[in-house]
Amino acid sequence: MPNKEDLNSAGQTIFKFIKSAEQVKEFIEKEEEIERLRKDEDGKEDYSQKMLQFVKARRKSGGLSFPNYSFRAAFYVIGIHEDRWLNHKYEEELTPISQKMKEIEKENGLEEDEYWSLDEGPDEWRELNNEYNSVLDQKLPKVLKEFGFEDIADLIKKDKAKYDKLYEEGRKNNFNKTSEIEELSAIVDKYKREAQISIESEAYYASAILSGAAIEALLLREVLKKPEQVSKVFDSLPQKSKPKSDPRKWRLYDLINIAEMADWLPKIQIKDDIYLLDALAHVVRSLRNFLHPGRVLREKATIGIEKSEAQLTNSVLVVLNYAIEHVNKKVEEV
């Protein structure tokens, strides 16, 4: 039975989640008003601040992955940071450096409207330029902390390469619209990775469920990639056996059966024995369905998924993935 401390902690978590969700709703209701701030030259920082509040609320209410959150937060903070720089808010630290740079430029005969590229100026000038940029770089984490993004600021200081990777991933997610096929490939990779981590952590239930979900994503990806072939298989089914017309709503049961009829799931030989890959996929489906406690009570002798069962689900996923890639390669070679 949970103690009072656990209940208080759970209550606080629920409260924060709901309040964040309410903030997101309130922002959406005031979207037009906030958009006017963006168009107002004097309201840019106010606009960015409101967008940062929205990003924070979306993250806390479960609406943003960490890469997307990192990119969006940094995007608006960088805007504020650059506006402050352009409006001479950092002059106390930057002016002495820029004055020294101008003196070197003048000594070397550079006119007011002439500039060196980064690799052209004298060594002393390039060192000063690096110092100038370093001051600006050090300001960014401070601005992030100013607006409550300590987690991103700390990441920049501790592991800039990791931050850059997350920022780029978030940027791509926001500006480079991926296809459903690409999204499903990313889902397969994520589920496979977490299924393996779960086995290593002895979380066998989680591993079996994730392996089953990865198989579902893998088969759905193939269905969406091959609409003409799937349409022929679908049309050949008796009316009562046809799943819903939108493949995105098909059950794993339907996906396995369609894949088997489309010859994507060949027999596999392990030593001297032959196994039906579709039958193995249905075994994984059955294990995944023990997510439902009522089914566990009705059908399972124990309340858990054993290590051997989790390893089986993971292995079927690996073999099924290989089999589909093999079938695709043969088709491409024809």
N, C-alpha and C positions, 0 to 999 in steps of 0.2 A: 504494500500500500504506500503511495507517495507521501512523503512527509510535508510539513508546512512550507519548508524552504523550497522544495521542488514545485509545489503548487503556486507559490508566489512568483517563482521564476517563469513558470509556464504562463501564468496570468499576464506578466509583464511582456512576454514575447507576443502573446495574442493581441494585447493592447497596442503595442508598437506597430504590429503588422496592419491592424485595422486602421489606425490613425494615418499610416503611410498611404494605404489604399484610398482613404478619404481625401488626402492631399492630392493624389493623382486625379481623382474625380473632379475636385474643385478646380484644378489647373485646366482640365479639358473644358470645363464649363466657361472658363474665362479666357479661352484660347485667343479669341478675336481681340480682346483688350490687351493681352500680352503681346500679340503680333504688332499692334500699333506702336508699342515701345521700341521694337526692333527697327521700325522705319523712322523713328525720331532720333536725330543725331545726338540730342542731349539725354536720351533715355537708353542708350546702348548698354551701359553697365547695369542699370536696373533690369533690363531685359535679360542679360546674362545671369544675373543673380537669381531671377525667377526660374530660368531654365535649369540652373544648378539645383535649386530646391526640388524641381520636378524630377531631375535625374536621381537625386538622393532618395526621393519617395518611391520612384519606380524600382530602384535597387532593393530597398527595404521591404517592398511589398511583392518581391519576387518577379518583377517584370523585366529585369535586365541581367544578362550574363556579366561576369566580371570583365571580359574584354570590351563588351559594348559600354558598360558603365565607365570603365577607365577612359575609353576614347571620348565619350560624350562629356564627361566631367572635364577632361583635359582640354577638349575643344573650346568650351566656353571660358575656362580659366585662362587659357592661352590668349583668347580674344581680349579679356580684361587686362592681362599682363602686357600685351603688345600695345593696347591703347594707353596704358599708363606710361610706357616707354616713349611712345610718340608724343604724348602730352607732357614730357619732361618731368615725370614724377621720380625718376631715378637719377636726376642730374647730379646730386651731391656726390655720388660714387662714380658716375660715368664721365662727368665733365673733365676732371683732371686727366683721365686716360685719353679722351678724345682730343684735348688740347695738345698733348704730347704727340699724338698721331698727326695732327695738322701741322705742327712745327716740322716734323720729319718730311711730310709731303712738300712743304714750302721750301725746305732746304734742298730737296731733290728736284725742284723746278716744276712741281705739279700745279697746274692751274686750278681755279676754284671749281670748274665744271669737269675736271678730269679725275679719274679714279684708277686705282690699282686693283687688279684681281687678287684673290687671296694668295696666289703663289708668285706674284710679281714684286711686291714691295720688299724693302730691305728687311733683314732679319729682325731688327729692333721694332720695326713697324708691325711685322707679323706677330711678334710676341705681345705687343700692346693690343693688337686686334683680338688675339686669343684671350687676353685678360678681360677685355671689354665684353666679349661673348660669355666668358665664365661668370662675370657679375650677373648678367641677364639669366644665365642658366641657374644660378643659385637663388635667384628671386622666385622662379617658378614654384618650387616646393613650398616656399613661404606663402605664396598666394593660394596654393591649394589648401594649405592648413588654415589660412584665414577664412576660407569658405567651408571648412569642416571635412575636407577630404584628406585626412591624415594618412589613411591607408595607402592612397596613391602616392602621396608625398614621400612616405617612408620607403615605398617600393623603388621610387626613382633614386633615392639615396643609397639604398642597399643593393639593388640589382637593376641598373639602368638598362641592361640588355633585355632582361625579362619584361620590363615596362615597355620598351620599344616594340617587342614582339606582340604583347597584348594590345598595345595602341594600334598597331598595324592590322591585327586581326579584327579589332573593333571597327576600324576605318573601312575595311573591306566589307564587313557585315552591314555597315550603314550605307555605303555608296555603291558597292558592286553587288547588285542583286543576283543572288545565286539561284540556279534552277532547282526544282524539286529533286532532281536526280542527284545534284551535288549536295543538297541538304541531307538527303537520305544516306549518302556515302559518309558524310560527317557523323550522322547519328549511329550508323553501323560501327564506325571506328570508336566512337565514344562508349557505346554499350559494350563492345568487345573488351576495351581497355578496363572498364570498371568491373566487368564480369571476372576478369583475371585478377584484379586487385582484391575482389571479394573472396575468391578462392584462397588467395594467399593470406587473407585475414580470417579465414575459417568462417566466413559469412556465406554458407552454402545456399541458403534460401535465396539471398540476394543475387548470387552468382547464377543460379539456375534461371531465375526470372529475367535477368539481364541478357543471358545468352538467348533465351526464347524471344525476347524483344528484338535482339539484334538479327535473329533469323527472320522475324516478321519484317523488319525494315529492309533487309537484304532482298527478300522476295518481292516486297512492294516496289522496290527500286527497279527490279527486273520487269515487273508488270508494266510500270509506267514507261520504261525504256522501249518496250516492244508492243505497242498498242495493236498493231495489225495482227500479229500472231495471237495475242491474247483474245482479240475479238473473235477470231475463228474458233478458238477453243471454247469461249463463252457461248457462242451461238450453237455449238454442238451439244451443249448440256441440256438435259430435260428441263422444262420450265420450272418444276418444283425444286430442282437442284441449283438453280442459278442464284448466286449471291446478289447483293445490291449492285446497281449499275455503276456506282462510283467506287473504283478499287480502293480508294483511301478509307472506305468504310468496311472493307472486307475483313473477316476474321482471319486469324492465322490458319485455321482449318481450311478456309476457302483458298487462301494463298498457296498452301502446300498442295492441295488437289489440282489447282490450275497449273502450278509449276510441274507437277508430275505428268499431267496430260500434255504439256508443252515440251516434254522430254528434256527438262532442265535438270532433273534429278536422276541421274543414271544409277545403275547398280554399281556397287563398289566391292572390290575383292580385298580382303585382309587375310593374308596367308592363304589357306585353302578354302576359306569360307566366303560366300557371296551375301551381301546385305543390300536391302532396298533402302535407298537414301530417304525416300518419302516416308517410309515406315519409321525410320529413326527420327525424322523431323517431327512426326506425330508423337513419338515418345517424349521428345523435348516439350512439345505443346502440352502434353498431359502433366508433366512435371511443373511447367510454368503455371498451370491452372491451379496448383496447390497454393497459389497466392490467396485463394478464397478459403476462409476458415471452415465454412460449411462443407466444402468438398473434402477437406482434410478429415473432418469428423466422419464423413460418409465412406471414404475410400482408402484412407492411408492408415497403416498400422502404427506409425509414429507421427509425432507432431512436427518433425523436422525433415529437411532434405539432407540426405547423407552426403559425405564427401565424394563417394563414388558416383552418385547421381549428378552432382554438380560438375564433376570432371567429365562425365558423359555428355552433358549439355554443351559444355565448352568444346569438346572434341567434335561433336556433330556440327557445331557452328563452323569450326575450322575446315572440316571436310566438305561441308555444303558450299562454303565460300569458294574453296578451290574448285569444286565440281562445276559451279556456275561460270567461273572464270575460264575453265577449260572448254566448256561448251561454247562460250562466246568467242574464244580464240579460234576454234574449229570453224565456226560460222564465218568469221572474218577471212579465213584462209581459203574458203570456197570461192 
